[in-house]
Amino acid sequence: MLGQARWGVELTHAAVLLLHPLLALAVIAWMVRQHRWRQRGMQLKGEERKQAVAEHERHGDLLYIAIWCLVTLGFVVNIWHRMTTEGASFPAAALPNGAGGLHAGGGLLGLGLVTVLWRKGRRTKALREAGEKFAMEKQRHGRASDVILILAAVHAFLGFLWLMSLLT
C-alpha cells in the first residue's frame, strides 16, 4: 500500500511540474499565430483588414496577460517543487538556483521583452489612431516579435533540459 501512495505522490508531482511547460507550448503556438499576422495582414484590404487589425490587437492584449500568468505559474510551480522536494523554506525556495535559475532568469528577461513588444504594439495603435506616421513603430514591433520568438525557442529548449533533469 505504501508503494501505491508513493507512486501517486510522484505522479501528482510530475503532473504539477508539467503544468508550466504544457501551457507554455500553447502560449508559444499562440505567439507564432500572432507573428504570422505580418504575412496575413499584407493580403487584406479595406474593412476586412480593419477587422483583422482589431483582432490582432485584441489577441496581443490577451496574449500579454497569458504570458504574465505563465511566468507567474512557472515561479509558483518551482517554489512548490523546491519546498516539497528540497524542504526549502519559502524565501529560499523563491530564489533562483542552478540550471533552474538560468531558466527563471530567461523567463524574467522574456517577460521584459514581451512588455516592450506589447508597448510597441500599443504605441503603433495610438499613432495610427491619431493619424500620425506609424510605419517605423510598426516595423520595430515586428522586429521585436522576431527576436522574441527566437529567444522563446531557446528558452523552451533550456526549460525542456531542466525539466528532464528534474523528472529523472
N, C-alpha and C positions, 0 to 999 in steps of 0.2 A: 504494500500500500504506500509506503514511504517513497518508493521509486516512482510511482504514478504521480504523486503530489509534486515531486521534484521535476518530473517531465512537464507537468502542467505549468509550473512556475517558469521553467526555461522557455516554453512555448509562448507564454504571455510576454516574457521579457523580449524575445525575438520579435514578436508582433509589434510591441511598442517601439522597439528600435527601428522597425521598418516603416513606421508611420511617416517620418520625415522624408526618407528617400522616395517612397511611393508617391506621396503628394508632390514632391519636387519634380518627378518625371511629368506629372500632369501640368505643373506650372511651366516647366520648360517647353512642353508641347504647345501650351498657350502662348508663350513668348515667341516661339517660331511662327505660329499663326499670325500674331500681331506683326512680326517682322516682315512677313510676306505681303503685308499691306502695300509696301513700296512698289511691288510688281503689279498687284491687282489695281491699285489706285490709278496707275497711268492709263489703264484701259477704259476707265469710266468717264462719263461726261454728264454735265447738267445735273438734274435733280438726283439721279442715281448716285453720282459722285458725292453730292452733299450729304445724302443719307449714309453712304459708306464712310465718309469722314466722321460724321457724328457717331457712328457705331464704333469706329476705330478709337475715337477719343473716350467713349464710354468704357470700352473694354480696357483701354490703357489705365483708366482710373481704378477699375475693378482689379486688374492685374497687379497694380501697385499695392493695393490693400492685401491681396492674396500673398504677395511676396513678403510683406511685413509679417503676416500671420505665419508663413512658412519658416522664416528665420526665427521668429519667437518660438515656434514649436520645436525647431531644432535645438535651441538652447534649453528649453524645458525638458525635452527628452534626454539630452546629455546630462543635465543636472540630476534627473531622476536615475539615470543609469549609474552615474558615479556614486550617488548616495546609496543605491541598493547593492552595487557590486563591490565598491571600494570602502563603503562605510564612511565616506566623506561627509563632513557637516555641510550645511547649506552654503555658507560663504565660500568655503574651499571648493565645493563642487561646481560653483558658478564660474570659477576662474579657469581659463583655457589651460590644457595640459597636452604635452606630446604632439602626436600627429593630429589628434582631435583639435588641438589649439590652432594648428595651421588651417584646418578646415573651418573652424569657427571664425578665425580672423578673415578668411576669404569670404565668409558669409556676411560679415560686417562691411567689408570692402564692397562686396556686391550690392548690399543694401544702400550704401552711399552712392554708388554709381547709378543704381536704378532710380534713386531720388533725383540725381542730376538729370537723367533721361526723362523722368516724369515732368520735372520742371521745364525742361526744354520743350516738351510737348505742350505744356500749358502756356508757355511763352509764345510758341508758334500760333496757337489758337488765339491768344489775346491780340497779337499783331494782326492776324488775318481779320479778326472781327473789328478791329479798329481801322481797317483799310490801309494799314501800313505795309511796307515791304517785309516779307517773312521768309523769303526763299533761303537766305543764309541760315536762319534759325532752324528751318525745316531740315536743311542739309546736315547741320550739326546734330540734330535729333536723330536722324537716320544713321549717321556715322557712329554716334554713341551706342545705338542699338546693335550695330555690327560688332563693336568691341565687346559689349556686354554678353552677347550670345557666345562669342568665342571663350570669354572668361567663364561663363556659366558651364560650358562643356568641360573645361579644365577643372573647375570646382567640383562638378559632379563626379569626375573621374577620381579626384582625390578623396571625395566622400565615399565612393564605392570601395576604394582600397582600405580606408579606415574602417568602414563597416565590416568588410571581410575579416579584418584583424580582430574586431570585437566579437564576431559570431563564431570564430574558430578557436 
